[in-house]
């Protein structure tokens, strides 16, 4: 007996530069809301914990979640799926020259976003790759524990997205996370035959 055809689930991973959305930038909260409104995904995976979602405890969330995507979901039929780990990650810090270098690299991230005309510029092309390299360097400067924590968090996010795709096969899933995770999430998700990773513009 032939097996039924595999139902593939479309998944797009959209990266943001979390801490810089209050800067006067082209890729700001308004642009993010318009983008997600136009896409109207069936499921919106966000890097928040189940507890934060259940208790509606959004005070400590980044602005793109707290002030843009969560209010949008409340006003539409977009379903939010919390995929964050039980304990949210803190931004990396270090003492001495390492701390000063991290601050300098973060200014470089701000520069990348200031020169990005739209979300596509942060999610593909040279800015996307440079941002990834800057975040990797920040993790190395912050120490091995930070690198391990980021890796473990990426593994957790990937597994949660896969579980969501398996639970709702055939739906359209938009994953919005910090751009530091995009380079790791996309290639791993492509390994699963039930998931079709696409750019957000093809969702």
N, C-alpha and C positions, 0 to 999 in steps of 0.2 A: 504494500500500500504506500502510495506516495505521501511524503510529508507535506503539510500545508505550507504555502509560501511564507517566508519570514516577513513579518510586518516591521518595517524600518521606521524609526522615530527620528525626526529632524531635530537636531540640537545645534544651537548657535551660542558661542561664548563671546560675550561683549565685555571688553575691558574698560575700566575707568581708572583715573588717577585720583583715588578717593579723597585725599586730604586737600586737594586743590580746587574743589568745585566752587568755593566762594571767591576765587580770584575772578577778575573781569575777563573771562575767557570765551572764545567762540563755542567750545564744547562745554557748556555750562548746564545747570540743572534744567533750564527751559528746553535746551536742545535735547537733553536726555529724555525728558518727558515726551516731547514730540516724536522722537525716534521710536520709543516703546509703544506709544499710542498708535503710530502708523503700522507697526509690526503686529500688534494685538496677538501676542503668543497665547497659546492655550494655558501654558504653565510658565511661571516666572520664578526661577530658582535664585534665591538670594543667600548670601553668606551671613546668615543670622542663625541663632540657635532656636531650637524648638521652644525653649522656655521664653525667650524674648518674644517670639511670635504669639504664643499662647497667652502670655500676660500683657501683651501689647506694651512691652517695655522697650521703647525705641529711643530713649534719651541719649544713650551712649553710641548709637549707630552713626555711621558716616552720613553726611548730608544727602548724598544721592539716594540713600534708602529712606532716611527719616523725612526728608522734605520733598522728595520727588516720587520715587517708585511706590512706596507704601501708600501715600495719599492717592496716587493714580489707581492702584489696585482696588482701593476702597470705593472709588467712583466708577469703576468698570467691572466687567465680568472676568478680568484676568485673575487667575488663581495663583497665590503665592505659595511656594514650597520652600520652607527653611532648610538649608543644607549645611549650615555652619556646625562646627564642633561644639561640644558642651561648654568649652571655655574659650571665649574669643581671644585671638592673638593681639598682643600689644605691639605698637610700633617699635622697631629696634632702636636701642640706645647703646652708647658706649662712653667710656671716660677718656679724657685726654685727647690726643691727636686723632684717635679713631672717631670720637664723637664729633670733632670739628670736620673731619672728612665726610661723615654721614650727612651733616648739615649742608655741606657744599654740594654733595650729590643730590640732595633733596631740592636744592635750588636749581640744579640741572633739570630735574623732573618738572619743576614749575615752568622752566623755559621751554621744554618740549610741549607742554600743554598750551602755553601762551601762543605758540606758533602753529598750533593745530587748527585748521579751518573748520573741521567737522569731526564727528566720531570716527570716520574711516581712517583719518590720519593717525589716530592713536591705536587703532586696531589692526593695522597692516602697514607695510612699508618700513622705511628706515626709522621713523620715530618709535614704532612699536618695538623694533629690535633694540634700539638704543635704550629705551625705557627698561626693557628686560635686563639688559646688561647692567644698568645702573642699580636696579633692585638687587641683582645677584651680588654686586660689589658691596652694597650696603649690608647684605646678609653676612658676607664674609667678614666685613669689618666689625659687625656686632658679635661675632663669635660662633662657635660650633653649635651651641644650644639653639641659637636663632635659626641657623640653617636646618637643623634637625626638625625644629618646630614647624618651619615653613614647608618642609618636605612632607611631614606627617599630615599637615593641614591640606595640602594638595591631594594626597592620597584619599583623605576623608571626603573632600569635595567631589572627587572623581567617582568614588563609590556611591555617594548619595545621588549624583546625577544619573548614574547607571540604574540604580534602584528605582528612581522616578520614571525613567524610560521603560523599564520592564513592567512597572505597575500600570502605566498608561501608554501602551504601544500605539504608535501611529499619530501621536499628538505632536504639537510644535512647541518645543521647549527653548526658552531664552534664559541663559545663565549669565547673570551680571555679577562680576567679581572684579577685584583689583587686577590691574593689568599684569601684575607680577605672577599671577597664576595661569595666565592664558597660554603661554608657551608650553606649559606642562600638562594642562588639562586637555587641550585639543588633540595632541598626538596619542595620548592614552585612550581617550574616548573613541578614536578612530579604529582602535584594535577590536572593538566589540561589533560583531556583525549586525546586531539589531539597531545600532546607532549610526545615523548618517550626519556627520559633522559638516555644517555649512557655514558660510559667512552670514552675518546678521542680515545682510541685504537680500539673501536668498531664502530666508526663513519662511 
